């Protein structure tokens, strides 16, 4: 990770990964919402289809029963004013109607409690119809369909009940028969939902309908409507009750999630559902569709897994691609690095070879940097040459000064502030030395050596420095003093000679006097 291009590739790849993760997250959420919307819309369409099927089923049965009632009421009143007349005139019609419409049974409940009916039992007896009543401990007047219809207008549709023979739900359609103000009876038609059930079983989703008593009467899943053991029925009833209550709470075509207990295994699974409450004729129904919640989640998570794999592949590919792209665009950096290393080695005297000019000619930042480095290398080389010449001249001046001459100065200039300060300091020192002592120390030493031998006849030529001038002045004064002393000596010698001559004369006079004596 010491390589810049590797770091940039990893950083760039990391940013790409972050962007891809963000996009994947947004895509996941968007796809989840879209897929949920599509699935829910599909479920709504199936519910609408089921509603149309049930409406058509109910409407067809209602029209058929109303049509049968109209046929019966078209008969003269004398053919309807007694049980015998009804049996004779209406009984055959009931059989024809039942067989023509594939109804389970068709009958007329009379005010005396008797039921004139055509059903599977009459078929078994090979009769078109028969009377069922007090002899069989049966009273039609106690039946809900009779009580809900007697003396009222309109069609009555009973809640569903399970037919003992088929095990499937059944409805009773009933309508009051009144002619010329005289009550004839209540026409009742029992309708099995086998045909409707067959249609529902072709649907690819779990869809069913509940009556107002929360009883299912048709479903694409036969197990929902078919009578089973009490334990299973209890679980089914509990599930359907929860669904029914949720449908009432959240309203039509709204999505809900519930814990659903499977009747056979008692395993609790999460299911989603959509319901619609509808009224068909005189009956209220709730049509629902449910399915495993995984049906929504599974494709979403499968897509997320694919996106994850794609994300990993894209991340690896992006890092590799960025590595080569960054490496390509950072190629001048290696040349710059090499050039700087060579330049610094030159500056640090590790190499005496001048660095080569960088060959980056691009118009980008690297090209600009290379141009600046080349210009600075050239300028630095020029400055180093100037500094070298200045140092050389300084050494010459110092060498000249070490030989006794302080008259020479460092004339070259430099951009290096430290060398410039050193040059000025050396020149200042030489200036002070020249003014304070003298410009030619050799000459000064010669004079000093002469003075040391008491030869004061010489002097410093071209004396400028203070010491040189003082030395010459001192020499002159000593010469004057010696000259004065010499005059005194000559005069003393002359006086001494005169004294000697006088003494000689005195001695001669004394000798003469002595001789005379």
Secondary structure, DSSP 8 states (H G I E B T S, - for coil): --SHHHHHHHHHHHHHHHHHHHHHHHHHHHHHHHHHHHHHHHHHHHHHHHHHHHHHHHHHHHHHHHHHHHHHHTS-GGGTSSHHHHHHHTHHHHHHHHHHHT-SEEEEE-TTS-EEEESHHHHHTT-S-EEESGGGT--GGGSHHHHTTTT--SEEE---EE-TTT-SEEEEEEEEEEETTEEEEEEEEEEE-HHHHHHHTTSSSEEEEEETTS-EEEESSHHHHS---HHHHHHHHHHHHHHHHHHHHH-TT-EEEEEEE-TTT--EEEEEEEEEEEEETTEEEEEEEEEETHHHHHHHHHHHHHHHHHHHHHHHHHHHHHHHHHHHHTHHHHHHHHHHHHHHHHHTTS--S---------SSHHHHHHHHHHHHHHHHHHHHHHHHHHHHHHHHHHHHHHTTB---------S-HHHHHHHHHHHHHHHHHHHHT-SBHHHHHHHHHHHHTT--S---TT--SHHHHHHHHHHHHHHHHHHHHHHHHHHHHHHHHHHHHHHHHHHHHHHHHHHH-
